[in-house]
Amino acid sequence: MILHKEKAAESDGLNQAKLLMPELSEKQKTALNEACGRIAPTWPLDELIAVNPWWEMRDQSVAKVSAKLSALSQAQCVMPKSYFQEIWMESLQPQHLQQAAEEMGHDYSVENLERYLLEEDEHTHWHNVSDFVDSGRDRKYKMAWRDEITHQISQFCADYFRLNEDREAYSDRYKGLYREWLATTRQDKGIEILMAEDGLTEHFNDLPEDPETLLAQAIVGLGVPDNQIADYAHALLLDVNGWASWVAYLRWQDRLNGHENELMTEFLAIRMAWEWVLWGHQRDRDRSVFNELKVMWRHQICILPELISIHEAAQAKAWIWQRAAEIAFQSDLHQQLNHASKGKTQLKEEPSVLQAAFCIDVRSEVIRRALEAQDARIETIGFAGFFGLPIEYQPIGTDVSRPQLPGLLKSGIKVTPAISASSKNETASALNRKARWIEWGNAPPATFSMVEATGLMYAFKLLRNSLFPDAHANPINELPATDEFEMIQHDSPLTVDQKVDLAAGILHAMGLDRNLAETVLLVGHGSSSCNNPHAAGLDCGACGGQTGEINVRVLTFLLNDIQVRNGLAEKGIAIPDDTRFIAAMHNTTTDEFTCFGSKGMDEQVKEWLSRATGLARQERAGRLGLNHLQGQNLHQMIQRRAKDWSQVRPEWGLSNNAAFIVAPRSRTKGLNLEGRAFLHDYDWQQDEDLSLLTLIMTAPMVVTNWINMQYYASVCDNHVYGSGNKVLHNVVDGCIGVFEGNGGDLRIGLPMQSLHNGEKWMHEPLRLSVYIDAPWEAVDKVATENEVVRQLIDNEWLYCFVWGRDGSIRRYLSGQ
């Protein structure tokens, strides 16, 4: 309990709280930590990966999380009624709605659910102190406190969290966040002038120097009961959700490296300090208005649990409509899967002459179909795009290491190109020159001076890029790469035995430890776009928001190494002498292939790749509005879009993703899944200890959930979970994130142009449907033994189906 809590509650709280300097009880600290733990991270632009924005609340059902967020901040986790009106009697039919209602235990008729779409929503939501002050009589013609608070905190954070290359933990680098904000705010006389509020600065001067003392003081003064602290603190963080998500990223990175930080608590203290300042300022300025504020505030606190329950009840029918839309999609997919191979993997009539391993990315489904259509002897494989390599890549001439693996994982091996000392010096010099130029050009204050200093030369460059655009790429990707690499673990080069063990595990997981073709393509993927801050989000999420080039080149280097092959043979993995691994890149914008070290590659393979590019490009043309073009004309237009710095929709990325299928490719081969399914190869008969299934359900399935939920959330509520209009984006400190315009909160998630074509949504917001070809008992064992997997399934953050070899499809939920 807080010291003298009863006495503080009897007064108006303000002066008593100052005198007593209360401390947080353990129960209150736990509640605050709970609130701080509810915010999911957002990654920086140069390592941008998709994130489930509700990831840290996965231990609760999606419907309960939705109700709480709606009550606390008006954030929406389900689509509005207007959306369901649009799809009703189109893709969504009465039988789907009826099935959804029955499945969710409701006896609503279809007519009753139809009427819901026409009803007005009348429930209210939580208001922070700043909201109540904004609604006061004297603020009608003044700037809203909510806007000023967001702007002030956001501008401070943009300056404070400037990224640098220090190796120290974020907990050490950014120690004293609250104190720095307090010192800055006390010196800023402009807030008082801008808001036309005399005496405001004095209240900042009265704030305690310690963040925990501030939190305790505000909780006492505002009379927040212990059982409401977590929700109140959560509401405050949601007010500046963008920057809270950035702080959550810093926390995530520290935890990966074995550190803990208190940045989120300090960030919460900043937001609560504003509440406490406004409370005191309103009290001193106008007692009659303050008395009304006190009554409204107290009443709201008392009814908060009831408010959340009201929102849950109000959303019950919305979730039936959402489930019905998902049933409609699943019904169509089930029909396809039921007509696919019934239980038996198809026997190959003849050996494969080409095996091509692709990332499970939904965009790979289209190009895999196109490549397989070229010849029956072509076999494609789906595997996580980092290809099982736990690496970070350090280019020559820089101390920067770039992670090349999912954000869930920590790298264990550092990879650098193996080149001569003279080449190292040349590369380092070129990189430094380019880095200085880029840094100058991207620094906000330098933009105009740069154009002025370079004069007509820069004007010519702007004109040239408009008329004769060049391809754009990450500067690190433009550095000279090699076909040989140095691999270092714990400051020591990997031994041959370590390389053999690494290669053996990857080959077994991919199903390539037997029956190898003469040519095996390892295909990474990347995207092409220009003037696009979110470009990394179109690259490979499994590679940490980078292209997969380094991963496939490193793995090719390993698997073509004679010493490694000899070691693999001793482990029973015999790679034929004529088998050659070739690294390749698939450009998801243009569907073109680039092969590395491919001198002497079979001309037939090159022809297959070229024809597959044409087929895939033609299929994607419809969604790009280019289906009127064919052949070379289409090729030229798509290439131009990729280089056009005014193009806001270079490609549709992973939009419309909806399913994750874990099964041998033979079970889905021939099906047109329309680029909506992640495809991961898996044969349970080669996985006796369930180690591969465990890996798939705890890593790729989680990554696909993150991707699916980011797209879903960005459509449901683009204001909170999306980044708005990308035409208005301004980059914050090079790569932290973007503002929409020149201020406001940090924007997270996807821009509207990645989801909507100006006329309709290009992503259908559905929770991920996962289909696993494995015995029921195997799926149950993995889900039971892994809490994260169980939470995602049982709390309905995704759907899990067991797809039997007899063609049956059964949903797995809560062990049933």
HELIX and SHEET records of a PDB file:
HELIX    1   1 LYS A    5  GLU A   10  1                                   6    
HELIX    2   2 LEU A   14  LEU A   20  1                                   7    
HELIX    3   3 GLU A   26  CYS A   36  1                                  11    
HELIX    4   4 LEU A   45  GLU A   47  5                                   3    
HELIX    5   5 TRP A   55  MET A   57  5                                   3    
HELIX    6   6 VAL A   62  SER A   73  1                                  12    
HELIX    7   7 LYS A   81  ILE A   87  1                                   7    
HELIX    8   8 PRO A   94  GLU A  103  1                                  10    
HELIX    9   9 VAL A  110  TYR A  116  1                                   7    
HELIX   10  10 VAL A  129  ASP A  134  1                                   6    
HELIX   11  11 ARG A  137  ARG A  139  5                                   3    
HELIX   12  12 TRP A  145  TYR A  160  1                                  16    
HELIX   13  13 TYR A  170  ARG A  173  1                                   4    
HELIX   14  14 LEU A  177  GLN A  187  1                                  11    
HELIX   15  15 GLY A  190  LEU A  194  1                                   5    
HELIX   16  16 LEU A  200  ASN A  205  1                                   6    
HELIX   17  17 PRO A  211  LEU A  222  1                                  12    
HELIX   18  18 ASP A  226  GLN A  228  5                                   3    
HELIX   19  19 ILE A  229  ASP A  239  1                                  11    
HELIX   20  20 ASN A  241  LEU A  256  1                                  16    
HELIX   21  21 LEU A  263  ARG A  285  1                                  23    
HELIX   22  22 ARG A  287  ASN A  338  1                                  52    
HELIX   23  23 VAL A  362  GLU A  372  1                                  11    
HELIX   24  24 ALA A  421  ASN A  442  1                                  22    
HELIX   25  25 PRO A  444  ALA A  446  5                                   3    
HELIX   26  26 THR A  447  THR A  454  1                                   8    
HELIX   27  27 LEU A  456  LEU A  467  1                                  12    
HELIX   28  28 PRO A  475  GLU A  478  5                                   4    
HELIX   29  29 VAL A  496  MET A  510  1                                  15    
HELIX   30  30 ALA A  535  LEU A  538  5                                   4    
HELIX   31  31 GLY A  541  CYS A  543  5                                   3    
HELIX   32  32 GLU A  549  LEU A  559  1                                  11    
HELIX   33  33 ILE A  562  GLU A  570  1                                   9    
HELIX   34  34 GLU A  603  ALA A  621  1                                  19    
HELIX   35  35 GLY A  631  LYS A  643  1                                  13    
HELIX   36  36 ARG A  665  ARG A  667  5                                   3    
HELIX   37  37 TRP A  684  GLN A  686  5                                   3    
HELIX   38  38 SER A  691  THR A  698  1                                   8    
HELIX   39  39 PRO A  700  CYS A  716  1                                  17    
HELIX   40  40 ASN A  718  TYR A  721  1                                   4    
HELIX   41  41 LYS A  726  LEU A  728  5                                   3    
HELIX   42  42 MET A  752  SER A  754  5                                   3    
HELIX   43  43 TRP A  776  GLU A  785  1                                  10    
HELIX   44  44 GLU A  787  ASP A  794  1                                   8    
SHEET    1   A 5 ILE A 378  PHE A 383  0                                        
SHEET    2   A 5 LEU A 354  CYS A 359  1                                        
SHEET    3   A 5 THR A 519  GLY A 526  1                                        
SHEET    4   A 5 ARG A 580  ASN A 587  1                                        
SHEET    5   A 5 PHE A 593  PHE A 596 -1                                        
SHEET    1   B 5 ARG A 402  PRO A 403  0                                        
SHEET    2   B 5 ILE A 391  TYR A 393 -1                                        
SHEET    3   B 5 ILE A 413  PRO A 417  1                                        
SHEET    4   B 5 PHE A 485  GLN A 489 -1                                        
SHEET    5   B 5 SER A 492  PRO A 493 -1                                        
SHEET    1   C 5 ALA A 677  HIS A 680  0                                        
SHEET    2   C 5 ALA A 659  VAL A 662  1                                        
SHEET    3   C 5 SER A 769  ILE A 772  1                                        
SHEET    4   C 5 TYR A 799  TRP A 803  1                                        
SHEET    5   C 5 ILE A 809  TYR A 812 -1                                        
SHEET    1   D 2 HIS A 729  VAL A 732  0                                        
SHEET    2   D 2 GLY A 737  GLU A 740 -1                                        
END                                                                             
